[in-house]
Amino acid sequence: MRVPEERLRAYSNLRRDFSEEEFINLQPIQRGGVLTEEARRAILEFGDGYSVCDWCPPKTARLDMITDPPIKQFYEDLATFLGMGVARVVTRCREAKFIAFKMLSQEGDTVVLDSLAHYSSYIAAELAGLRVKEVPNSGPPEYRIDLATYASKIEEVKAETGKLPAAVLLTHVDYMYGNVADAKAVGKIANDYGIPFILNCAYSAGIMPIDGKELGADVIVSSGHKSWAASAPTGILALSASLSEKILSKSSIEGDLSKRRFAAKELALLGCTVMGAPMVTLMASFPAVVKRVERWEEEVQKARFLVDELERIEGVRQAGIRPKAHTLTHMETEPFFRVSEGHKRRGYFLYDELRSRKIVGIQPGLTKHFKFNTYGLSWDQVRYVRDAFHDIAKKYQLNVR
Amino acid sequence: MRVPEERLRAYSNLRRDFSEEEFINLQPIQRGGVLTEEARRAILEFGDGYSVCDWCPPKTARLDMITDPPIKQFYEDLATFLGMGVARVVTRCREAKFIAFKMLSQEGDTVVLDSLAHYSSYIAAELAGLRVKEVPNSGPPEYRIDLATYASKIEEVKAETGKLPAAVLLTHVDYMYGNVADAKAVGKIANDYGIPFILNCAYSAGIMPIDGKELGADVIVSSGHKSWAASAPTGILALSASLSEKILSKSSIEGDLSKRRFAAKELALLGCTVMGAPMVTLMASFPAVVKRVERWEEEVQKARFLVDELERIEGVRQAGIRPKAHTLTHMETEPFFRVSEGHKRRGYFLYDELRSRKIVGIQPGLTKHFKFNTYGLSWDQVRYVRDAFHDIAKKYQLNVR
């Protein structure tokens, strides 16, 4: 059917309204996904549709068997890097969770998860037909997950259903406060019960060093576009050798007439997954990612510095566990909210003020609290952000100590 | 864990071993996925991770609500273009099939599908817990799907299970012979039974004009990287208004402690889907795609011309329905197989000969039969391909009429 010409004009010259070169972008979910130069070259080279499939091996016809570009090797290196047995790239971290849930459970089973889990963890469980049992957090100001409670929640599930949970999920670093949970402690509990332990490393793997074996993880899921300098959509699914056969089990369906079978295809992946551009960005950035996780401590120092500096504005306070152990930061900023109440642009004044200083990424309209992420900013940029906030505070007569 | 430096070198300077500018690429699954210039610019602009989410509306936080870039409008225009009520972009055509199967069925239901369906249709059914009942094809040389049999297969399912099939799936254009099936005929049968009709347009929508309403389709699935000049991974899921609520039904899971709910999120999509680069290529190419489907008849003419010209090589014969109604073409090429038997490179001689003439995309090693796709080639390029095949034939003393 016809789409009017004037509507089609909306798709010409698609652009972001700022450039990463010109602006400092503090967007909490974007810092770890900024492409490397290598990835920018690779995405153009493999931009066309199925271009990674030029050398798909005809017999298996599987993405993970392709050696040019070196996808097969990449899967091995990815598993090594994460301290796991087997790795696959899937379309999203949430898809990785769904795959793990689906293949580790039966309809009606339960997964025990932390109450700071991302919405996609809940929905992946729902689509897999699972119930959820939440592990509480301490509430304000720390929102600390009570990790020891994983054991009693497992017992509760057993008492209520007569069956152990199908899986235990921990969000390694949560999306709301950037708290880093002690994964090893949960791994120990899950392992003691013999329950598969799924560690959601969407905000950790790719920017922090992760050793799944040491943490006792059976499944690590992560997000390439969140933390691996890759384009969306890319998820990572890394498995212990012992669980990989179950989770990557092959298709067994057969055509009733044709007798066609697809026994080489990994069922829950629906066969091949990321057959293009985002996959090559993940690969092209991988050497830089391997190196950058070694500099994690310095990244944390920058976040702590900025928290300290912002807290010099009277009434501003970081939420979540102190001191910061991650660059994703949640600030409570009541004083800016008070300013917004008398400002003609209301809550948007803060966005405007920051933007006029070439800073973006704080959610437009928010002033009472907001999140930011300093990951990958230089010290000069962090200091520039500090100066900008102090300037704005002073402009509106807030007290800066 | 450490990945050795020498292994990391494999990821520097990732390149295809040919360029689309220098070579003619006949790869059967790649012709419809070559990016437009507009898409090449857009993929760089939105290469970074979550860059399409710069203006994610905070309240709904849903990809399909984003107006900058104009994703919301794009979903509307996509639905209009396909003659459907509602459209979503998902990660792959196979994911679109899985979503439709999953949301339209109960565990153990049956889907009736054509026996030329792609493997991913079977696997999507398997993951959704469905059985398959195949509609036969006529076998060589035409491999024509016996469309009227859809009715008797539906009756068979009813007799065997006491229940109508959960869905009927037709592969509009099959991957093996490029036969175009009469979708309207199957739509009529499915509609008469009141069974949802899923039309797999992976090889049709985006290159051929498609009007889902006219064809009686309840669900249209397609592949952006196959047929819409987009990067992988991108799938299209277009729905009739009446089924859209069911297939896009919202999450209803609730945290037992936190009482968190995610009632805005579309369950089977797992919330947001293609949050980046491939999505913007689809959008940037859309105006060109809307125009190119009008030139479909000319594309078919080029395929027919090349078939006629290749059949001048004695013993070469097109497989599938004649004359071609699609550009994906399957040739039986016994004479080239005979040459290969006496050639030191065996089956690879044909690949070598073509490559030395700057033609790629015929599967390396194949000579007895192979597939190609002329979609989007100029007449000059098609004639050049014809000349190359004739040259090679003559070089090996095959008879060219």
Interface residues (C-beta under 8 A of the other chain):
Chain A: M1 R2 V3 R7 L8 R9 A10 Y11 S12 N13 L14 R15 R16 D17 F18 E20 Q27 I29 Q30 G32 G33 V34 L35 E38 A39 R40 R41 A42 I43 L44 E45 F46 G47 D48 G49 Y50 S51 V52 C53 D54 W55 P58 D68 P69 P70 Q73 F74 D77 T80 F81 L82 G83 T91 R92 R94 E95 F98 K102 E107 S115 Y119 S120 Y122 I123 A124 A125 E126 L127 V132 K133 E134 P136 D211 K213 G224 H225 K226 A229 A230 S231 A232 P233 S251 S252 I253 G255 D256 L257 S258 R260 F262 K265 L267 A268 L270 G271 T273 V274 M275 G276 A277 P278 M279 V280 T281 M283 A284 F286 P287 V290 V360 Q363 G365 L366
Chain B: M1 R2 V3 R7 L8 R9 A10 Y11 S12 N13 L14 R15 R16 D17 F18 E20 Q27 I29 Q30 G32 G33 V34 L35 E38 A39 R40 R41 A42 I43 L44 E45 F46 G47 D48 G49 Y50 S51 V52 C53 D54 W55 P58 D68 P69 P70 Q73 F74 D77 T80 F81 L82 G83 T91 R92 R94 E95 F98 K102 E107 S115 Y119 S120 Y122 I123 A124 A125 E126 L127 V132 K133 E134 P136 D211 G224 H225 K226 A229 A230 S231 A232 P233 S251 S252 I253 G255 D256 L257 S258 R260 F262 K265 L267 A268 L270 G271 T273 V274 M275 G276 A277 P278 M279 V280 T281 M283 A284 F286 P287 V290 V360 Q363 G365 L366
